[in-house]
Amino acid sequence: REGARLRLQRWRLETRTNQIHVDAFRAISDWYHFAILELTNVDGFQSDPKWIGRYLGISEFEVQLACDRLIRLGLLKSENGHLYTTHGQDNVPDDIPSESKRNFHTQILSRAREAYVLQQPEEREFGAEIISIDRGQIQEAKKALRDFQHKFCRKMEGEAARKDGLYCLSLQFFDLGHKGVNP
């Protein structure tokens, strides 16, 4: 069983990023859809909607609807009463504006705010740097941040002998200036 888990983990790392269609993302843009997918990899995971709901702090009904959607989209599989993710971490094609993506990131930021208040500093990491840059470097900065994010996730997942927690890495890089006001 351990060998199978390690093979699955290696396979997930090799196929880490899959592009999901924007229309599919619209159906699963609530944060907990992606959390459920990743939660299936946590040690001690239970395929019970009540357990999942308690773990994520959402209702059993929301869990059931989310699992049904994920199964219909082929992102989650139910086999002999057990839920499995069908492939690695999914993402939406970059730089495609949509209400669904705004909704997802707004929810993640809300969860981050809650974590900042409720979790102890040793359980989380928050930091901010304010820098001045040449706006011509924005694409380069975005690429560097995406590269870091993917490398960080691969490293943390690959080195984990056991997986007993579900964490979110969320990066923001944005202009602090007001529109229409140039230095």
C-alpha positions as CSV (number, residue, x, y, z in Angstrom):
1,R,0.0,0.0,0.0
2,E,2.8,2.4,0.9
3,G,4.5,1.6,-2.5
4,A,1.3,2.4,-4.3
5,R,1.0,5.7,-2.4
6,L,4.6,6.7,-3.3
7,R,4.0,5.8,-7.0
8,L,0.9,7.9,-7.0
9,Q,2.7,10.7,-5.3
10,R,5.5,10.6,-8.0
11,W,2.9,10.5,-10.8
12,R,1.2,13.5,-9.3
13,L,4.4,15.5,-9.1
14,E,5.2,14.6,-12.8
15,T,1.8,15.7,-13.9
16,R,1.6,18.5,-11.3
17,T,-0.2,21.1,-13.4
18,N,-3.2,20.5,-15.6
19,Q,-5.1,23.3,-17.3
20,I,-8.8,23.1,-16.7
21,H,-11.2,24.7,-19.0
22,V,-12.6,28.1,-17.9
23,D,-16.2,26.8,-18.2
24,A,-15.4,23.9,-15.9
25,F,-13.7,26.3,-13.5
26,R,-16.9,28.4,-13.4
27,A,-18.7,25.3,-12.0
28,I,-16.1,24.7,-9.3
29,S,-14.8,28.2,-8.4
30,D,-15.7,28.0,-4.8
31,W,-12.4,27.4,-2.8
32,Y,-13.5,24.2,-1.2
33,H,-13.7,22.3,-4.5
34,F,-9.9,22.5,-4.9
35,A,-9.5,21.9,-1.1
36,I,-11.5,18.6,-1.4
37,L,-9.4,17.5,-4.3
38,E,-6.2,18.0,-2.4
39,L,-7.6,16.8,0.9
40,T,-7.9,13.3,-0.6
41,N,-4.1,13.1,-0.4
42,V,-3.9,13.9,3.4
43,D,-3.1,11.0,5.7
44,G,-6.3,9.9,7.5
45,F,-8.6,11.3,4.8
46,Q,-12.1,10.0,5.1
47,S,-14.5,10.0,2.2
48,D,-17.4,10.9,4.4
49,P,-19.1,14.2,3.6
50,K,-19.6,14.9,7.3
51,W,-15.9,14.4,8.0
52,I,-14.9,16.5,5.0
53,G,-17.3,19.3,6.0
54,R,-16.0,19.4,9.6
55,Y,-12.4,19.4,8.4
56,L,-13.0,22.3,6.0
57,G,-15.6,24.2,8.0
58,I,-18.4,23.9,5.4
59,S,-21.7,22.1,5.5
60,E,-22.2,18.4,4.6
61,F,-24.6,19.5,1.9
62,E,-21.9,21.8,0.3
63,V,-19.5,18.9,0.4
64,Q,-21.9,16.5,-1.3
65,L,-22.8,19.0,-4.1
66,A,-19.1,19.8,-4.6
67,C,-18.1,16.1,-4.8
68,D,-20.9,15.4,-7.3
69,R,-19.7,18.3,-9.4
70,L,-16.0,17.2,-9.2
71,I,-17.0,13.6,-10.2
72,R,-19.1,14.9,-13.1
73,L,-16.1,16.9,-14.4
74,G,-13.8,13.9,-14.0
75,L,-11.6,15.5,-11.4
76,L,-12.7,13.2,-8.6
77,K,-13.4,9.5,-8.7
78,S,-15.5,7.5,-6.3
79,E,-14.5,3.8,-6.0
80,N,-15.9,1.4,-3.4
81,G,-17.0,4.2,-1.2
82,H,-13.6,6.0,-1.4
83,L,-12.9,9.3,-3.1
84,Y,-9.7,9.8,-5.2
85,T,-8.4,12.7,-7.2
86,T,-7.9,11.8,-10.8
87,H,-4.8,13.9,-11.4
88,G,-2.4,16.6,-10.1
89,Q,-3.2,20.1,-9.1
90,D,-5.3,22.0,-11.6
91,N,-5.2,25.6,-12.6
92,V,-7.0,27.9,-14.9
93,P,-5.1,29.3,-17.8
94,D,-3.3,32.4,-16.7
95,D,-4.4,36.0,-17.3
96,I,-8.0,35.1,-18.3
97,P,-10.2,37.6,-16.5
98,S,-13.4,36.1,-15.2
99,E,-16.0,36.5,-12.5
100,S,-15.3,32.9,-11.4
101,K,-11.6,33.6,-10.8
102,R,-12.4,36.8,-8.9
103,N,-14.8,34.8,-6.7
104,F,-12.2,32.1,-6.0
105,H,-9.5,34.6,-5.1
106,T,-11.8,36.7,-3.0
107,Q,-12.8,33.6,-1.0
108,I,-9.1,32.6,-0.6
109,L,-8.3,36.1,0.7
110,S,-11.2,35.8,3.2
111,R,-9.9,32.4,4.4
112,A,-6.4,34.0,4.8
113,R,-7.9,36.8,6.9
114,E,-9.6,34.2,9.1
115,A,-6.3,32.2,9.4
116,Y,-4.4,35.3,10.4
117,V,-6.8,35.9,13.3
118,L,-7.4,32.3,14.4
119,Q,-4.2,30.5,13.8
120,Q,-1.0,30.8,15.9
121,P,2.0,32.3,14.2
122,E,3.9,28.9,14.3
123,E,1.0,27.4,12.2
124,R,1.1,30.0,9.4
125,E,3.3,32.5,7.5
126,F,2.2,36.0,6.4
127,G,4.5,38.6,5.0
128,A,4.4,41.6,2.8
129,E,7.0,43.6,0.9
130,I,6.3,46.9,-0.8
131,I,8.6,47.6,-3.7
132,S,8.9,50.2,-6.4
133,I,9.5,48.7,-9.9
134,D,9.5,49.5,-13.6
135,R,6.0,48.6,-14.9
136,G,7.7,47.0,-17.8
137,Q,8.9,44.3,-15.4
138,I,5.4,43.1,-14.5
139,Q,5.3,40.1,-16.9
140,E,8.8,39.0,-15.6
141,A,7.7,39.4,-12.0
142,K,4.5,37.4,-12.7
143,K,6.5,34.6,-14.3
144,A,9.0,34.5,-11.4
145,L,6.1,34.3,-8.9
146,R,4.4,31.5,-10.8
147,D,7.7,29.6,-11.1
148,F,8.3,30.0,-7.3
149,Q,4.8,28.9,-6.5
150,H,5.1,25.7,-8.6
151,K,8.6,24.9,-7.3
152,F,7.5,25.5,-3.7
153,C,4.5,23.2,-4.0
154,R,6.5,20.4,-5.7
155,K,9.2,20.6,-3.1
156,M,6.8,20.5,-0.1
157,E,4.7,17.7,-1.5
158,G,7.7,15.7,-2.7
159,E,9.5,15.9,0.6
160,A,6.5,15.1,2.8
161,A,6.9,11.7,4.3
162,R,3.4,12.1,5.7
163,K,0.8,14.5,4.8
164,D,-1.2,15.5,7.8
165,G,-2.3,19.0,7.0
166,L,-4.0,20.9,4.2
167,Y,-2.4,24.4,3.5
168,C,-3.0,27.1,0.9
169,L,-0.2,29.1,-0.7
170,S,-1.6,32.3,-2.0
171,L,0.5,35.0,-3.6
172,Q,-0.6,38.5,-4.5
173,F,1.3,41.1,-6.5
174,F,-0.6,44.2,-7.3
175,D,-0.3,48.0,-7.9
176,L,-0.8,50.0,-4.7
177,G,-1.3,53.2,-6.6
178,H,-4.7,54.7,-7.6
179,K,-5.7,54.5,-11.2
180,G,-5.1,57.7,-13.1
181,V,-2.5,59.0,-10.7
182,N,1.0,58.6,-12.1
183,P,4.2,59.7,-10.4
